[in-house]
Structures are given as structure tokens and as C-alpha cells.
Amino acid sequence: MDQSDAAPAPARRGGNGRAGRVAYDLDAVLAVAVQAFNDRGYDATSMGELAERLGTSKSAIYYHVSGKQELLRLALERALGNLEALLQEPGAEPGEGPGDEPDGQPDAAAPTALDRLERVLRGAVRVLVEELPFVTLLLRLRGNTDVEREALARRREFDHAVARLVEEAVADGALRSDVDARTATRLLFGMVNSLVEWYRPGGGLTADQLADAVVAMAFEGLRAQPDARR
């Protein structure tokens, strides 16, 4: 068969069929969008700018998503979903510590509220390190859209769940009782969230090392002192 009779090669997935255009999958589009939202702000970023950053057309982006708002929703889901999953791990939810066995007897092997709080705190550091651009976007929300307001509401629910863990740890006598649980939660996650301002991947600190530092700084200050219990 003559080469001129051959069927043209199909356009690569995500492209628009033009020579030289690079095809992107949804993850790549989302990564570029999140970077743009963090650089310029969600409101100031247009689909045209995203297409320019990707080196493709707007129609190629619309192949994957319905628009800018869906990109924002997907990005926030990635951050929030990973944080919320920390509370769904076995033994992590408030009220699942010792003494919650069906027969009413404490389970000596069950993690304490302080153990569960530390686990969630370490996990939050890990999520921040692994999903840094996505968590940065979450922390910079202003609540200007329905998608943003929904995300902020979910973040508040996460904070409330952590506050309940703090309250349980206080009730157990593991944490000092002279600091309000909600205030302690804000201080704990204020420290974790501040990492987005200075942490950069590829530096000298691993996620585990960062978590060790956060836990040491937080719990040495919050831990109940022997004399305070008398």
C-alpha cells in the first residue's frame, strides 16, 4: 500500500490533534492547575493561562474536566480526602480508645487517646509533605465559591474531630487541662500548617523527621506534669 493511502495517526489522548502538541492526562493537568492557583490565586487564573502553561489548547483541558471549578474541586478533594482518611484508620477516631470494648472492659492493647492524637498529627505531616501543593491550596482558601466553602466546612469538621481527641487525652490525664482543647488543636495544626511556608521537597528533612520534631515540640509543651495532677 502506498504511504499516501495510509490512515492518519490518531491524536494522542488529551491533545487536540495538532502536531507538536503534548498530550496530558488528568493528573498532569491537575498538577499544573494547582501550581497556577497557588502562584496567582484561583480567581485570577483563567483557563487560557492553564492552556498556555500546559502548551496545549483549552479544548484539550475540557477533554478532562468541565472547567476551572472542577479542577479546584478535584485538587481540594485530594488534600481533604487524605487528611480525613487519617481519622478513619483503625483506632484513630475519637471514642475508640481503651474502655470501648463490647463487654465494657478496657482493652490493654488499644491505643490511648494520646497515641491516636500523635498518629493523626504524624499523618497530617506526612500528607502535607506528600501533597504539598494541594495542601497549600487548601490552606489559602478564602471561601469565595461554593466549592471553597464546602472544603472549609470539611476542614472544620476535621479540626473538631482532632479537638475531641485532645479532650479525651486531657480526660485521661495525659495532657494538661489548663489549655482549651480547641485552642490546643489550633496551635498544633498551626505548627503543622506553617510547614507549607518553608518546607521544600528534596531538602535535608524527611517526613518522619519533620513529624518527630512536631510531636516533640507539641507534646512536651502540652503533656501534663506530675505536680499538676495533685
N, C-alpha and C positions, 0 to 999 in steps of 0.2 A: 504494500500500500504506500502510495506517495505520502511524504511527510505533510504536504499541504492538506491532505484529506483527513488527517488525524483530528480527533475531537480535542477541543481546547481543554487544558488542565483546569480543574475546578479551583475556585478561590479558596484560600486557606481559611479555616474556621475562625470567625471573628473579624476577618478583614472585609474589604469592600470590592475585592477583585482587581484592584489596580496594582500594576507592577510596582514593586518597591515598598508596598505597604507591609507592615509587620502585623501578624495575627496575634491577638492576646486572648487568654482565657479569662474567666471572671475573676480569679484570684489576682491576676496581674492588673486588671482594670481597677479592682478594689484597692490594691496597694497604692497605685498612682493617685487615685481619688483621695484616699486618706491623707497622703502626703500633701496634696494640694489644699485640702481642708485645713490641715494644721498650719500650713505656710500662710494662707491668705484668709482663712475663715470660710465657713460653709457658705454664708450668704454672698460673699464676694467672688466665689468660684463658679464659673459658668461651664456648661457642657462643652462649649467651644474651646475653653482653656484646657479641659481634660483631654479633648481630642488632640490638641496641639502637643501636650506633654507626652501623649502616647504615640504621636506620629501617625495618627490614623484619622478617620472621619468620625463625625458624631453618629452617623448611622451604624458604624461598627460597634460603638458603645451601646447603642439602643438594641443591638442584637442580643446583648446580655441582660440589660436592665431597662425598666420603663423610664428611668430618668435619674436625676441627681438625688432626689429624696430616697429612692430605693437604695442607692449606694450608701447613703448615710445610715439607713436602717440596717443594712447588712453589716456595716462597719461597727455600729454600736452593739448589735447582737453578738458579734464576735467577742467584744470586750466583756459585755454583761453576762453572756452565756458562760464564759469561763469562770467569772467570779461567782456566779450563782451556783455553779457546779461544785464549788468548794464546800458549800453548805449541804449538799446532797450526798457527800461521801459518807460511808457508814460511820456512825458515831459523831458526826460533825454538827448535827442540828441541835439547837437548844432543847434541853429536856431529855436528851438521850444518854445521859451520864449514869454514874452508879446510882443504884436505888430504883431504877426504872424497869427491873425485871418483872415478868408477869406475876411471880409469887410475892412481889414486894420486897424481896431480899436483895441487898446490894450485890452487884457483880464486881468482885475484886479486880477482874481483868479489864473492866470497862474503863475507857479514858475519863479522866476528870474534866470538869468544865475548863480548867486552865489548860489541860492537854489539848482540848478541842479548839480553844481560842488560839493557842500557839500554832496549831495545824492550819487553821484558816489564815492566820497572819502570814505564815510562811508561804502558803499557797498564793496569797494575794501578791506577794513579792515576786513569786515565780511567774504568775500571769503577767504582771507588769513588765518583767524583763522579756518574756517571750512574745508579748503582743504590745510592745511599747508604743508604736504609732496609734494603735486602736484605743489603748487606754488613755493616751494623751488627748485624743479627740473627745473621749467621754468626759474627761475632767475639765475640758474647756467649753462644755455646752452652756448656752445661755437660755435655753428654753424658749426659743423664738418660734418653733414649729411644733406640731402635734407629735412628730417622731421624737424630737428632743425632750418634750415634756414627759412622754411615756418613759423614755430612757431614764430621766431624772427620778421619776417615781419608782422605778425598779431599783435604782441605786439607793434611794432612801430605804426601801424595804430590806435591802442587803445590810445597810448600816444598822437598822433596827434589830435584825437577827443577830448581828455581832454584839450589839449592846446587850441583848438578852444573855449571851454567853458571858459577858463581863459581869452582869448581875448575878449569874449563877456562881461564877468564880468568887465573887465577893461574899455571897451567902455561904460558900464552902469554907470561907476564911483564908482563901489562897491569895486574894488581892485585897488591898487596903479599901476600907469602907468610906474614907473621907473624901473620895473623888467620885462625883456623879458618873454613872455608867455611860450615859450619852456623851458626856464631856470626855471621858476616857477613850471612848470609841472614836470621837472626832480627832483627838490627839494622836491615837495610834495610826489612823489612816491618813491623818495629815502628814505624819512622818513617812508613811509608805508612798503616798501620792507625790511628795516632794521629790522622789527619785526621778520623775519624768523631767525635771528641770536640769538635772546634771548627769544622770546615768547615760552612758553611751555604750552600745554593744561592742564587743571586741576589746574592751579595756581590761584592766587587771583584776576586776572583781567578777566572780560568778554569781549566779542567782542564789546559790546556797550560802555563799559568803555574805551577800547582802542580807539575806534572811537572818543569818546568825547575828549580824550586827543590829538589825532592827529589833529582834527578840531580846537581845541583851540590854539594849538601851531602854526598851519599853518596860520589860518586866522587872528589871532591877529597881526601877522607879516606882512601879505600881505594886510590887509584891508586899504583902502585909508583913510588918515587922513583929517579932515575937513580943516585944513590950506593948505593942498597940492592941494586942488581943486580951490583955489582962484587964 
